Amino acid sequence: MGSRFRISLVFALLISATVFPGCVSYRILKSEEGLPVSPPGGKIQVEKTTIGEVLFLLGAPDKLAVLEGKDLLIYQRALYRENGLSVGIPLGEILGPSIDIAAHGGLFRYDTLALFFTPDGILRDIVFEKDSSRPFLKTLWTEQQ
């Protein structure tokens, strides 16, 4: 009985493919902005490392900010991934309108290293986030509200 079902299913699919020729497409989009960000090593220590040493070790930050008189350096990488599926069946010759079905979704992820410095240029705090759903500065502003 199982083989009869398989044969009829294959036959129905072949008939459908012949009668309703269409198009199925699947799209994957990946993009990356910024350099890879890794956790700070032993060379960067709170209350010992200066802003000059951090700039020498890590290079220029992606973003700069001043919060309550303290300098904030942000090193951040943004990853974006989108998947999309679309199916189209041209029925214009038979029924008039054609059928188009599409679905897609996207996902942003952020790797962030934030370094807070005193007005004297000494490292006060370190925050490292991996695979966060929000950029670091946006997270700071939403927590304060």
BARO-693721 format. One record per residue (C-alpha): residue in three letters; x, z, y. Coordinates in steps of 0.1 Angstrom, whole numbers, plus 5000, padded with zeros to 4 digits. Each point is the difference from the previous one (the first is absolute). Layout:
BARO-693721
<r><code>ALA</code><X>X</X><Z>Z</Z><Y>Y</Y></r>
...
end
This chain:
BARO-693721
<r><code>MET</code><X>5000</X><Z>5000</Z><Y>5000</Y></r>
<r><code>GLY</code><X>5029</X><Z>5007</Z><Y>5024</Y></r>
<r><code>SER</code><X>5014</X><Z>4965</Z><Y>4995</Y></r>
<r><code>ARG</code><X>4966</X><Z>4984</Z><Y>5009</Y></r>
<r><code>PHE</code><X>4999</X><Z>5021</Z><Y>5032</Y></r>
<r><code>ARG</code><X>5036</X><Z>4989</Z><Y>5009</Y></r>
<r><code>ILE</code><X>4993</X><Z>4964</Z><Y>4993</Y></r>
<r><code>SER</code><X>4968</X><Z>5000</Z><Y>5021</Y></r>
<r><code>LEU</code><X>5018</X><Z>5019</Z><Y>5028</Y></r>
<r><code>VAL</code><X>5028</X><Z>4974</Z><Y>5001</Y></r>
<r><code>PHE</code><X>4974</X><Z>4972</Z><Y>4999</Y></r>
<r><code>ALA</code><X>4980</X><Z>5015</Z><Y>5029</Y></r>
<r><code>LEU</code><X>5032</X><Z>5005</Z><Y>5020</Y></r>
<r><code>LEU</code><X>5010</X><Z>4963</Z><Y>4994</Y></r>
<r><code>ILE</code><X>4966</X><Z>4988</Z><Y>5010</Y></r>
<r><code>SER</code><X>5000</X><Z>5022</Z><Y>5032</Y></r>
<r><code>ALA</code><X>5035</X><Z>4988</Z><Y>5009</Y></r>
<r><code>THR</code><X>4988</X><Z>4964</Z><Y>4997</Y></r>
<r><code>VAL</code><X>4967</X><Z>5004</Z><Y>5018</Y></r>
<r><code>PHE</code><X>5012</X><Z>5024</Z><Y>5027</Y></r>
<r><code>PRO</code><X>5036</X><Z>4990</Z><Y>5009</Y></r>
<r><code>GLY</code><X>5014</X><Z>5025</Z><Y>5024</Y></r>
<r><code>CYS</code><X>5030</X><Z>5018</Z><Y>5013</Y></r>
<r><code>VAL</code><X>5013</X><Z>5035</Z><Y>4993</Y></r>
<r><code>SER</code><X>5030</X><Z>5013</Z><Y>5020</Y></r>
<r><code>TYR</code><X>5018</X><Z>5033</Z><Y>5001</Y></r>
<r><code>ARG</code><X>5023</X><Z>5008</Z><Y>5029</Y></r>
<r><code>ILE</code><X>5026</X><Z>5027</Z><Y>5002</Y></r>
<r><code>LEU</code><X>5016</X><Z>5008</Z><Y>5034</Y></r>
<r><code>LYS</code><X>5029</X><Z>5024</Z><Y>5004</Y></r>
<r><code>SER</code><X>5018</X><Z>5007</Z><Y>5032</Y></r>
<r><code>GLU</code><X>5026</X><Z>5026</Z><Y>5011</Y></r>
<r><code>GLU</code><X>5010</X><Z>5010</Z><Y>5035</Y></r>
<r><code>GLY</code><X>5031</X><Z>5021</Z><Y>5007</Y></r>
<r><code>LEU</code><X>5030</X><Z>5011</Z><Y>4979</Y></r>
<r><code>PRO</code><X>4997</X><Z>5023</Z><Y>4970</Y></r>
<r><code>VAL</code><X>4997</X><Z>5036</Z><Y>5009</Y></r>
<r><code>SER</code><X>5014</X><Z>5027</Z><Y>4977</Y></r>
<r><code>PRO</code><X>5001</X><Z>5038</Z><Y>5002</Y></r>
<r><code>PRO</code><X>5027</X><Z>5014</Z><Y>5022</Y></r>
<r><code>GLY</code><X>5032</X><Z>5009</Z><Y>4981</Y></r>
<r><code>GLY</code><X>5023</X><Z>5030</Z><Y>5003</Y></r>
<r><code>LYS</code><X>5016</X><Z>4986</Z><Y>5031</Y></r>
<r><code>ILE</code><X>4969</X><Z>5006</Z><Y>5021</Y></r>
<r><code>GLN</code><X>4994</X><Z>5038</Z><Y>5004</Y></r>
<r><code>VAL</code><X>4975</X><Z>5018</Z><Y>5022</Y></r>
<r><code>GLU</code><X>5016</X><Z>5019</Z><Y>5029</Y></r>
<r><code>LYS</code><X>5034</X><Z>4984</Z><Y>4994</Y></r>
<r><code>THR</code><X>4997</X><Z>4962</Z><Y>5003</Y></r>
<r><code>THR</code><X>4999</X><Z>4985</Z><Y>5034</Y></r>
<r><code>ILE</code><X>4980</X><Z>4969</Z><Y>5012</Y></r>
<r><code>GLY</code><X>5032</X><Z>4981</Z><Y>5003</Y></r>
<r><code>GLU</code><X>5010</X><Z>5007</Z><Y>4964</Y></r>
<r><code>VAL</code><X>4965</X><Z>4989</Z><Y>4988</Y></r>
<r><code>LEU</code><X>5002</X><Z>4968</Z><Y>5019</Y></r>
<r><code>PHE</code><X>5035</X><Z>4993</Z><Y>4986</Y></r>
<r><code>LEU</code><X>4988</X><Z>5007</Z><Y>4964</Y></r>
<r><code>LEU</code><X>4966</X><Z>4983</Z><Y>5001</Y></r>
<r><code>GLY</code><X>5002</X><Z>4975</Z><Y>5028</Y></r>
<r><code>ALA</code><X>4973</X><Z>4993</Z><Y>5026</Y></r>
<r><code>PRO</code><X>4966</X><Z>5015</Z><Y>4993</Y></r>
<r><code>ASP</code><X>4968</X><Z>4979</Z><Y>4997</Y></r>
<r><code>LYS</code><X>4982</X><Z>5022</Z><Y>5025</Y></r>
<r><code>LEU</code><X>5009</X><Z>5026</Z><Y>5027</Y></r>
<r><code>ALA</code><X>4977</X><Z>5026</Z><Y>5014</Y></r>
<r><code>VAL</code><X>5002</X><Z>5032</Z><Y>5021</Y></r>
<r><code>LEU</code><X>4977</X><Z>5028</Z><Y>4988</Y></r>
<r><code>GLU</code><X>4999</X><Z>5033</Z><Y>5021</Y></r>
<r><code>GLY</code><X>5034</X><Z>4993</Z><Y>5014</Y></r>
<r><code>LYS</code><X>5016</X><Z>4993</Z><Y>4966</Y></r>
<r><code>ASP</code><X>5014</X><Z>4966</Z><Y>4990</Y></r>
<r><code>LEU</code><X>4985</X><Z>4984</Z><Y>4968</Y></r>
<r><code>LEU</code><X>5017</X><Z>4972</Z><Y>4981</Y></r>
<r><code>ILE</code><X>4979</X><Z>4982</Z><Y>4974</Y></r>
<r><code>TYR</code><X>5013</X><Z>4977</Z><Y>4973</Y></r>
<r><code>GLN</code><X>4971</X><Z>4983</Z><Y>4983</Y></r>
<r><code>ARG</code><X>4993</X><Z>4972</Z><Y>4975</Y></r>
<r><code>ALA</code><X>4965</X><Z>4986</Z><Y>4996</Y></r>
<r><code>LEU</code><X>4989</X><Z>4983</Z><Y>4968</Y></r>
<r><code>TYR</code><X>4969</X><Z>4979</Z><Y>4998</Y></r>
<r><code>ARG</code><X>4983</X><Z>4986</Z><Y>4969</Y></r>
<r><code>GLU</code><X>4969</X><Z>4979</Z><Y>4999</Y></r>
<r><code>ASN</code><X>4982</X><Z>4985</Z><Y>4970</Y></r>
<r><code>GLY</code><X>4972</X><Z>4975</Z><Y>5002</Y></r>
<r><code>LEU</code><X>4977</X><Z>4982</Z><Y>4976</Y></r>
<r><code>SER</code><X>4978</X><Z>4970</Z><Y>5008</Y></r>
<r><code>VAL</code><X>4977</X><Z>4980</Z><Y>4978</Y></r>
<r><code>GLY</code><X>4983</X><Z>4968</Z><Y>5011</Y></r>
<r><code>ILE</code><X>4974</X><Z>4979</Z><Y>4982</Y></r>
<r><code>PRO</code><X>4990</X><Z>4968</Z><Y>5017</Y></r>
<r><code>LEU</code><X>4963</X><Z>4995</Z><Y>4993</Y></r>
<r><code>GLY</code><X>4994</X><Z>4977</Z><Y>5030</Y></r>
<r><code>GLU</code><X>4990</X><Z>4970</Z><Y>4979</Y></r>
<r><code>ILE</code><X>4976</X><Z>5020</Z><Y>4978</Y></r>
<r><code>LEU</code><X>4985</X><Z>5028</Z><Y>5021</Y></r>
<r><code>GLY</code><X>5012</X><Z>4995</Z><Y>5035</Y></r>
<r><code>PRO</code><X>5020</X><Z>5030</Z><Y>5011</Y></r>
<r><code>SER</code><X>5032</X><Z>5009</Z><Y>4982</Y></r>
<r><code>ILE</code><X>5009</X><Z>5035</Z><Y>4987</Y></r>
<r><code>ASP</code><X>5031</X><Z>5017</Z><Y>5014</Y></r>
<r><code>ILE</code><X>5009</X><Z>5036</Z><Y>4990</Y></r>
<r><code>ALA</code><X>5030</X><Z>5017</Z><Y>5015</Y></r>
<r><code>ALA</code><X>5014</X><Z>5035</Z><Y>4999</Y></r>
<r><code>HIS</code><X>5033</X><Z>5014</Z><Y>5014</Y></r>
<r><code>GLY</code><X>5016</X><Z>5034</Z><Y>5008</Y></r>
<r><code>GLY</code><X>5031</X><Z>5011</Z><Y>5017</Y></r>
<r><code>LEU</code><X>5022</X><Z>5031</Z><Y>4999</Y></r>
<r><code>PHE</code><X>5026</X><Z>5013</Z><Y>5025</Y></r>
<r><code>ARG</code><X>5026</X><Z>5025</Z><Y>4990</Y></r>
<r><code>TYR</code><X>5027</X><Z>5016</Z><Y>5022</Y></r>
<r><code>ASP</code><X>5033</X><Z>5016</Z><Y>4992</Y></r>
<r><code>THR</code><X>5011</X><Z>5022</Z><Y>5030</Y></r>
<r><code>LEU</code><X>5029</X><Z>5022</Z><Y>5010</Y></r>
<r><code>ALA</code><X>4993</X><Z>5019</Z><Y>5032</Y></r>
<r><code>LEU</code><X>5028</X><Z>5020</Z><Y>5017</Y></r>
<r><code>PHE</code><X>4992</X><Z>5025</Z><Y>5028</Y></r>
<r><code>PHE</code><X>5027</X><Z>5010</Z><Y>5024</Y></r>
<r><code>THR</code><X>5003</X><Z>5028</Z><Y>5026</Y></r>
<r><code>PRO</code><X>5006</X><Z>4991</Z><Y>5036</Y></r>
<r><code>ASP</code><X>5037</X><Z>5007</Z><Y>4993</Y></r>
<r><code>GLY</code><X>5001</X><Z>4973</Z><Y>4973</Y></r>
<r><code>ILE</code><X>5002</X><Z>5023</Z><Y>4970</Y></r>
<r><code>LEU</code><X>4978</X><Z>4992</Z><Y>4969</Y></r>
<r><code>ARG</code><X>4971</X><Z>5024</Z><Y>4999</Y></r>
<r><code>ASP</code><X>4978</X><Z>4986</Z><Y>4972</Y></r>
<r><code>ILE</code><X>4998</X><Z>4973</Z><Y>4974</Y></r>
<r><code>VAL</code><X>4968</X><Z>4984</Z><Y>4985</Y></r>
<r><code>PHE</code><X>5002</X><Z>4975</Z><Y>4972</Y></r>
<r><code>GLU</code><X>4968</X><Z>4983</Z><Y>4986</Y></r>
<r><code>LYS</code><X>4999</X><Z>4974</Z><Y>4973</Y></r>
<r><code>ASP</code><X>4970</X><Z>4977</Z><Y>4993</Y></r>
<r><code>SER</code><X>4979</X><Z>5015</Z><Y>5028</Y></r>
<r><code>SER</code><X>4967</X><Z>4982</Z><Y>5008</Y></r>
<r><code>ARG</code><X>5006</X><Z>5005</Z><Y>5038</Y></r>
<r><code>PRO</code><X>5029</X><Z>4994</Z><Y>5024</Y></r>
<r><code>PHE</code><X>5017</X><Z>5033</Z><Y>5010</Y></r>
<r><code>LEU</code><X>4991</X><Z>4999</Z><Y>5037</Y></r>
<r><code>LYS</code><X>4963</X><Z>4993</Z><Y>4992</Y></r>
<r><code>THR</code><X>5000</X><Z>5030</Z><Y>4977</Y></r>
<r><code>LEU</code><X>5014</X><Z>5022</Z><Y>5027</Y></r>
<r><code>TRP</code><X>4973</X><Z>4990</Z><Y>5025</Y></r>
<r><code>THR</code><X>4971</X><Z>5004</Z><Y>4976</Y></r>
<r><code>GLU</code><X>5011</X><Z>5035</Z><Y>4989</Y></r>
<r><code>GLN</code><X>5001</X><Z>5012</Z><Y>5036</Y></r>
<r><code>GLN</code><X>4964</X><Z>4989</Z><Y>5008</Y></r>
end
